[in-house]
Amino acid sequence: TTSLWLLVMLNTTLIKDLADVGKDAALLQGVIMRIQDTPNSSELVTYAPFTLFPTPVPKAVFLQALAVQTHYNTLVDKISRDPDFLQEALASTIAVDDFTARLFRIHQQILREGRSQSIVLGLNRSDYMLDQREDGTSSLKQIEINTFAASFGGLSSRTPDVHRHILKVAGQLEESQRILDNNPAAGLAGAIAKAWELYGSERAVIMFLVEESQRNIFDQRYIENELWKRNIPTIRKRFDDVCKTGSLDQEKRLFVDGLEVAVVYFRNGYMPQNYVSEQTWDARLLMERSLAVKCPDISTHLAGTKKVQQVLARPGVLEKFFPEQPQVVEQIRATFAGLYTLDMGPEGDKTVAMALAAPDQFVLKPQREGGGNNIYGSEICQVLEGMKESTERMAFILMDKIHPTPSQNYLLRRDAPLQIRNCLSELGVFGAYVRQGNDMVMNECVGHLLRTKSSEHSDGGVAAGVAVLDNPLLI
C-alpha cells in the first residue's frame, strides 16, 4: 500500500488530475467558503482549502482522543460551576489582561444576581498534536480546549466523501473504504436542539450570534440546517442587532427583533476586537442575565482560558474535580503537555529563565482564541526580555512545544501552486453536553476534525488562512 501511495504522490500528471477531481468533489459536497475579498457576497464562493490525500494517524492515539472527550466535557462543566476555583486561577491574569478582566466582571455580576437559567449547553473542541517520542511512537498532547465558537464541525462533516472520491479515482479503493464517517454538524445540532427542547417554548428561536462578515458561513449553515430539519427555528443576529432590539421581560426572557430567544449560540465574541463599543459589552451582559440558554455561558467561556489550562496541570488540581475517579484523572493528565506559570514570584522567574535559555522548546501563549496569537522561537526572547520584570508577563502562559512527525502532502488552496510539502497535522475532537440543574442530560463525543499545515508555519488555523481541512487515515 505504501509503495502504491508513493507512486501516486510522485506522478505529477496524475496529481494535477486528482487535484482537479478533488476541487470539484469539494464543491459538489459543499466544502465551501466565501471568497476572502468579498466575504459578504453570496455569489462568490470557492472550495475550503484541503489536503489532496488523507493523513495517516495512528489508530490507538486517535481512539484515545475520542475516549477522553466526555471527561473533558465534564471537567469544563465542573470548572464553570466552581467560582472559587475560577477566581483563584484567574486572579493574576485579570490583574493585567483587560479583556479577561471585563469577562470576569460579567461573571461576578451574574454570580451576585444568581443565574437565571439552570440549563447549560457546552459545545467544545479539544485540540491535540501527536508528539513524537524518541522510540518513534507518538503520544497525544493537548494544545488547548475551545469552549467558545469551536468551528469546522459543519465542513468536516462533508470532507470524508471528498477524500473517498479522490482515492477511488487514484485506484486506492481499499484506502477509500478506510476513511471514517464523521458528522459533528448533526451531533452539535443535537445538543442545541436538546437545550431548546428543555427551554420549553415552541415559539422561541435559536439565535446564532455572528460576525458582521463571515467567510466561513457555510460551516455554520450546516448546523442551522440540521436544526431546521427538526423544525426548530433559527435566526442569525449580530451584536449590533442585540444592542438595538434586545430586551428582557419581567421573567428575564430574552427578546431580539420581537422574537423570544431560547438559545444564544455564540459564534462571535471571543476576541477583544469583537467588542467595538460599550454597547457591545452591554449586549453581552444582557444576554448573560437572560433566561436564554447560552452556549457558552460566561463561566464556561472563562473555563476555556489558557490560564485555566495551565492551572489544571498543577499537581493535585484534577483530583479536586474527580475525587473518586483516579482513572479519569489519569486519562486526562496523560494528554497534558508541560505547562508553566509566568506569575510574579520564584516559580514564574524560573519559567522565564527556562524559556530564555531554550526558546525553541516552548510556545508563549496569551489569553486569546482564534489562531495566530502564539509566540515562538527567538520572538519569545524579544517579548519576555521586554516584560520579564513586569506584571505584564502574567497575561501569558508557557507551554512545551509539541513535535509532531511530519508527513508529505499537497495542500489545495485557491491561487496556490500545486507542490508537495512537509506537513504537520492537528486533531480536534468535538464534545457536546447539556446539563439541567445537577442532571447531566447529555454528554457525548460527536466527531473529529483534522487540520494540516505546511511545517514552515508555526501557528494559525483554517479560518486564519494557514491550515487546511484533512481526514485521518487510521494506521
QUILIN-V787829 format. One record per pair of residues at least 4 apart in sequence whose ideal C-beta (glycine too) atoms are under 6 Angstrom apart, sorted by sequence separation. I is the first residue (numbers start at 1). J is the second residue. D is the distance in Angstrom with one decimal. If there is no record, write none. Layout:
# QUILIN-V787829
i: [I & I]
j: [J & J]
d: [D & D]
This chain:
# QUILIN-V787829
i: [18 & 85 & 86 & 90 & 93 & 133 & 146 & 152 & 184 & 210 & 237 & 241 & 242 & 248 & 249 & 276 & 296 & 329 & 344 & 375 & 380 & 381 & 384 & 453 & 460 & 26 & 34 & 57 & 167 & 168 & 227 & 255 & 256 & 269 & 275 & 296 & 303 & 312 & 343 & 368 & 375 & 387 & 435 & 436 & 462 & 38 & 94 & 132 & 268 & 275 & 322 & 341 & 342 & 387 & 460 & 461 & 93 & 94 & 227 & 253 & 254 & 322 & 341 & 355 & 366 & 434 & 130 & 131 & 167 & 168 & 247 & 375 & 434 & 35 & 167 & 342 & 365 & 433 & 457 & 94 & 131 & 196 & 224 & 246 & 288 & 319 & 410 & 433 & 34 & 35 & 245 & 318 & 340 & 363 & 364 & 451 & 128 & 129 & 164 & 245 & 408 & 432 & 32 & 453 & 128 & 242 & 318 & 409 & 431 & 432 & 453 & 32 & 33 & 164 & 31 & 127 & 163 & 364 & 406 & 407 & 430 & 451 & 452 & 31 & 127 & 360 & 430 & 359 & 406 & 452 & 126 & 160 & 237 & 429 & 27 & 404 & 450 & 26 & 124 & 125 & 359 & 428 & 450 & 124 & 160 & 359 & 450 & 124 & 264 & 313 & 427 & 23 & 125 & 355 & 356 & 425 & 426 & 124 & 157 & 210 & 313 & 157 & 425 & 83 & 156 & 157 & 205 & 206 & 207 & 208 & 264 & 356 & 310 & 355 & 366 & 423 & 22 & 205 & 207 & 263 & 264 & 265 & 366 & 153 & 154 & 261 & 424 & 153 & 352 & 364 & 365 & 19 & 421 & 422 & 189 & 364 & 153 & 188 & 196 & 243 & 254 & 352 & 362 & 363 & 185 & 189 & 193 & 185 & 189 & 252 & 253 & 254 & 363 & 193 & 252 & 362 & 186 & 243 & 246 & 361 & 185 & 239 & 242 & 248 & 355 & 239 & 220 & 351 & 406 & 342 & 343 & 342 & 72 & 205 & 207 & 342 & 209 & 204 & 205 & 206 & 207 & 208 & 209 & 210 & 211 & 411 & 204 & 210 & 340 & 208 & 209 & 306 & 339 & 306 & 305 & 337 & 338 & 65 & 199 & 337 & 155 & 123 & 154 & 337 & 196 & 152 & 196 & 151 & 154 & 195 & 61 & 154 & 76 & 192 & 121 & 65 & 64 & 119 & 61 & 61 & 119 & 58 & 376 & 374 & 310 & 372 & 372 & 371 & 371 & 306 & 372 & 371 & 199 & 195 & 270 & 271 & 48 & 54 & 149 & 149 & 149 & 148 & 31 & 31 & 30 & 31 & 29 & 31 & 29 & 29 & 26 & 116 & 25 & 25 & 22 & 18 & 21 & 148 & 147 & 18 & 147 & 148 & 147 & 148 & 147 & 145 & 8 & 121 & 123 & 40 & 99 & 39 & 117 & 119 & 121 & 116 & 39 & 117 & 110 & 122 & 106 & 34 & 33 & 106 & 33 & 32 & 110 & 107 & 106 & 107 & 142 & 107 & 140 & 141 & 93 & 86 & 90 & 80 & 89 & 80 & 89 & 80 & 79 & 76 & 198 & 195 & 194 & 191 & 78 & 191 & 188 & 187 & 75 & 184 & 216 & 194 & 92 & 191 & 71 & 187 & 71 & 187 & 71 & 141 & 184 & 68 & 184 & 183 & 182 & 182 & 100 & 97 & 131 & 132 & 131 & 129 & 132 & 130 & 129 & 153 & 179 & 156 & 96 & 178 & 96 & 129 & 152 & 96 & 97 & 96 & 127 & 128 & 127 & 92 & 125 & 126 & 125 & 124 & 163 & 123 & 159 & 122 & 160 & 159 & 121 & 120 & 119 & 118 & 118 & 55 & 53 & 51 & 52 & 73 & 72 & 52 & 69 & 73 & 50 & 65 & 69 & 49 & 65 & 46 & 55 & 73 & 70 & 70 & 69 & 66 & 19 & 55 & 19 & 51 & 62 & 62 & 55 & 57 & 59 & 51 & 54 & 56 & 50 & 49 & 50 & 51 & 54 & 56 & 48]
j: [22 & 89 & 90 & 94 & 97 & 137 & 150 & 156 & 188 & 214 & 241 & 245 & 246 & 252 & 253 & 280 & 300 & 333 & 348 & 379 & 384 & 385 & 388 & 457 & 464 & 31 & 39 & 62 & 172 & 173 & 232 & 260 & 261 & 274 & 280 & 301 & 308 & 317 & 348 & 373 & 380 & 392 & 440 & 441 & 467 & 44 & 100 & 138 & 274 & 281 & 328 & 347 & 348 & 393 & 466 & 467 & 100 & 101 & 234 & 260 & 261 & 329 & 348 & 362 & 373 & 441 & 138 & 139 & 175 & 176 & 255 & 383 & 442 & 44 & 176 & 351 & 374 & 442 & 466 & 104 & 141 & 206 & 234 & 256 & 298 & 329 & 420 & 443 & 45 & 46 & 256 & 329 & 351 & 374 & 375 & 462 & 140 & 141 & 176 & 257 & 420 & 444 & 45 & 466 & 142 & 256 & 332 & 423 & 445 & 446 & 467 & 47 & 48 & 179 & 47 & 143 & 179 & 380 & 422 & 423 & 446 & 467 & 468 & 48 & 144 & 377 & 447 & 377 & 424 & 470 & 145 & 179 & 256 & 448 & 47 & 424 & 470 & 47 & 145 & 146 & 380 & 449 & 471 & 146 & 182 & 381 & 472 & 147 & 287 & 336 & 450 & 47 & 150 & 380 & 381 & 450 & 451 & 150 & 183 & 236 & 339 & 184 & 452 & 111 & 184 & 185 & 233 & 234 & 235 & 236 & 292 & 384 & 339 & 384 & 395 & 452 & 52 & 235 & 237 & 293 & 294 & 295 & 396 & 184 & 185 & 292 & 455 & 185 & 384 & 396 & 397 & 52 & 454 & 455 & 223 & 398 & 188 & 223 & 232 & 279 & 290 & 388 & 398 & 399 & 222 & 226 & 230 & 223 & 227 & 290 & 291 & 292 & 401 & 232 & 291 & 401 & 226 & 283 & 286 & 401 & 226 & 280 & 283 & 290 & 398 & 283 & 267 & 398 & 455 & 393 & 394 & 394 & 126 & 259 & 261 & 396 & 264 & 260 & 261 & 263 & 264 & 265 & 266 & 267 & 268 & 468 & 262 & 268 & 398 & 267 & 268 & 365 & 399 & 367 & 367 & 399 & 400 & 128 & 262 & 400 & 219 & 188 & 219 & 402 & 262 & 219 & 263 & 219 & 222 & 263 & 130 & 223 & 147 & 263 & 195 & 140 & 140 & 195 & 138 & 140 & 198 & 138 & 458 & 459 & 397 & 459 & 460 & 460 & 461 & 397 & 464 & 464 & 293 & 293 & 369 & 370 & 155 & 163 & 266 & 267 & 270 & 270 & 155 & 158 & 158 & 159 & 158 & 162 & 161 & 162 & 162 & 252 & 162 & 165 & 166 & 166 & 169 & 296 & 296 & 170 & 300 & 301 & 303 & 304 & 304 & 304 & 170 & 293 & 295 & 213 & 272 & 213 & 291 & 293 & 295 & 291 & 215 & 293 & 288 & 300 & 285 & 215 & 215 & 288 & 216 & 218 & 298 & 298 & 298 & 299 & 335 & 302 & 335 & 337 & 307 & 302 & 307 & 299 & 308 & 300 & 311 & 303 & 303 & 303 & 436 & 434 & 434 & 432 & 321 & 434 & 432 & 432 & 321 & 430 & 463 & 442 & 343 & 442 & 328 & 446 & 331 & 447 & 332 & 402 & 446 & 331 & 447 & 447 & 447 & 448 & 367 & 367 & 402 & 403 & 403 & 402 & 405 & 404 & 404 & 430 & 471 & 449 & 391 & 473 & 392 & 426 & 449 & 394 & 395 & 395 & 426 & 427 & 428 & 394 & 428 & 429 & 430 & 431 & 471 & 432 & 469 & 433 & 471 & 471 & 434 & 435 & 436 & 436 & 437 & 407 & 409 & 409 & 410 & 431 & 431 & 412 & 429 & 433 & 412 & 427 & 431 & 413 & 429 & 414 & 425 & 443 & 443 & 445 & 445 & 445 & 412 & 452 & 418 & 452 & 472 & 474 & 470 & 472 & 474 & 468 & 471 & 473 & 468 & 468 & 469 & 470 & 473 & 475 & 469]
d: [5.9 & 5.9 & 5.8 & 5.2 & 5.1 & 5.1 & 4.2 & 5.1 & 5.7 & 5.7 & 4.0 & 6.0 & 3.9 & 5.0 & 5.0 & 5.5 & 3.6 & 5.9 & 5.7 & 5.1 & 5.9 & 5.8 & 5.3 & 5.0 & 3.9 & 4.1 & 5.1 & 5.2 & 4.2 & 5.9 & 4.4 & 5.8 & 5.7 & 5.0 & 4.4 & 4.9 & 5.8 & 5.4 & 4.5 & 4.1 & 5.5 & 4.1 & 5.2 & 5.5 & 4.9 & 4.8 & 5.3 & 5.9 & 5.4 & 5.6 & 4.7 & 5.7 & 4.9 & 4.8 & 3.2 & 5.1 & 5.2 & 4.1 & 5.2 & 5.6 & 4.4 & 5.2 & 5.5 & 5.2 & 5.6 & 4.6 & 3.9 & 5.1 & 4.9 & 4.9 & 5.3 & 5.5 & 4.4 & 4.5 & 3.7 & 5.5 & 5.3 & 5.8 & 4.8 & 4.9 & 4.7 & 5.8 & 4.9 & 5.0 & 5.1 & 5.8 & 6.0 & 4.4 & 5.6 & 5.4 & 5.6 & 4.6 & 4.2 & 5.3 & 4.0 & 5.8 & 5.2 & 5.9 & 4.5 & 4.9 & 5.5 & 5.4 & 4.7 & 5.2 & 5.4 & 5.7 & 5.9 & 4.9 & 5.8 & 4.9 & 4.2 & 6.0 & 4.6 & 5.1 & 5.9 & 4.5 & 5.2 & 4.9 & 4.6 & 5.5 & 4.8 & 4.1 & 5.8 & 5.0 & 5.6 & 5.6 & 4.7 & 5.6 & 5.9 & 4.3 & 4.7 & 5.0 & 5.6 & 5.3 & 5.5 & 4.9 & 4.1 & 3.9 & 5.8 & 4.7 & 4.2 & 3.9 & 5.8 & 5.9 & 5.5 & 5.3 & 5.0 & 4.8 & 5.2 & 5.0 & 5.7 & 5.3 & 3.6 & 5.6 & 5.8 & 5.8 & 5.0 & 5.6 & 4.6 & 5.2 & 4.1 & 5.7 & 4.5 & 5.7 & 5.9 & 4.2 & 4.5 & 4.6 & 5.4 & 4.8 & 5.0 & 6.0 & 4.2 & 5.8 & 5.9 & 4.9 & 5.8 & 5.2 & 5.5 & 4.6 & 5.1 & 4.9 & 5.5 & 3.6 & 4.8 & 4.7 & 5.1 & 5.4 & 5.7 & 5.5 & 5.3 & 6.0 & 4.7 & 4.4 & 5.0 & 5.9 & 4.9 & 5.6 & 5.6 & 4.5 & 3.7 & 4.9 & 5.3 & 4.9 & 4.2 & 3.4 & 5.5 & 5.3 & 5.3 & 5.5 & 5.0 & 4.3 & 5.3 & 5.8 & 4.6 & 5.6 & 5.5 & 4.9 & 5.4 & 5.6 & 5.6 & 4.8 & 4.1 & 5.5 & 5.5 & 5.2 & 5.9 & 5.3 & 5.3 & 4.4 & 5.4 & 6.0 & 5.1 & 5.1 & 4.7 & 5.2 & 5.9 & 4.3 & 5.9 & 4.5 & 5.3 & 5.1 & 5.0 & 5.1 & 4.6 & 5.0 & 3.6 & 5.5 & 4.3 & 5.7 & 5.5 & 4.9 & 5.3 & 5.3 & 5.2 & 5.7 & 3.7 & 5.6 & 3.9 & 4.6 & 4.9 & 5.3 & 3.8 & 5.9 & 4.9 & 5.8 & 5.4 & 5.7 & 3.2 & 5.3 & 5.7 & 5.6 & 5.8 & 5.9 & 4.1 & 5.7 & 5.3 & 5.7 & 5.6 & 4.6 & 5.1 & 5.6 & 4.5 & 4.7 & 4.2 & 5.6 & 4.6 & 4.7 & 3.9 & 5.0 & 4.7 & 3.9 & 6.0 & 4.5 & 4.5 & 5.5 & 5.5 & 4.7 & 5.9 & 4.8 & 5.6 & 4.5 & 5.5 & 5.0 & 5.4 & 5.8 & 4.5 & 6.0 & 5.3 & 5.4 & 5.1 & 4.7 & 4.6 & 4.5 & 4.8 & 5.6 & 5.1 & 5.4 & 5.1 & 5.8 & 5.2 & 5.4 & 5.8 & 5.9 & 3.2 & 5.9 & 5.1 & 5.1 & 5.7 & 4.9 & 4.4 & 4.1 & 5.3 & 4.7 & 4.3 & 4.9 & 4.7 & 5.8 & 5.6 & 5.9 & 5.4 & 4.7 & 5.1 & 5.6 & 5.8 & 5.3 & 5.9 & 4.7 & 5.1 & 5.6 & 4.5 & 5.9 & 5.3 & 4.4 & 4.5 & 5.6 & 5.8 & 4.1 & 5.2 & 4.4 & 4.3 & 4.8 & 4.1 & 5.1 & 5.6 & 5.4 & 4.8 & 3.7 & 4.7 & 5.5 & 5.7 & 5.6 & 5.9 & 4.4 & 5.5 & 5.5 & 4.7 & 6.0 & 5.1 & 2.4 & 5.9 & 5.6 & 5.6 & 4.9 & 5.3 & 5.0 & 3.2 & 6.0 & 5.1 & 5.9 & 5.1 & 5.4 & 4.7 & 5.4 & 5.8 & 4.3 & 4.7 & 5.2 & 4.7 & 5.6 & 5.5 & 4.5 & 5.2 & 5.9 & 5.9 & 5.5 & 5.0 & 4.9 & 4.2 & 4.8 & 5.7 & 4.9 & 4.8 & 4.3 & 4.7 & 5.2 & 5.2 & 5.0 & 4.7 & 5.4 & 5.3 & 4.7 & 5.8 & 5.6 & 5.5 & 4.5 & 5.1 & 6.0 & 4.6 & 5.5 & 5.6 & 4.8 & 3.9 & 4.3 & 6.0 & 5.8 & 4.8 & 4.4 & 5.6 & 5.8 & 4.6 & 4.1 & 4.9 & 4.9 & 5.0 & 5.2 & 5.1 & 6.0 & 3.8 & 5.2 & 5.8 & 5.8 & 5.5 & 5.2 & 5.9 & 5.9 & 5.3 & 3.9 & 4.3 & 5.7 & 4.2 & 5.1 & 5.1 & 3.9 & 4.3 & 4.5 & 4.1 & 4.7 & 5.8]
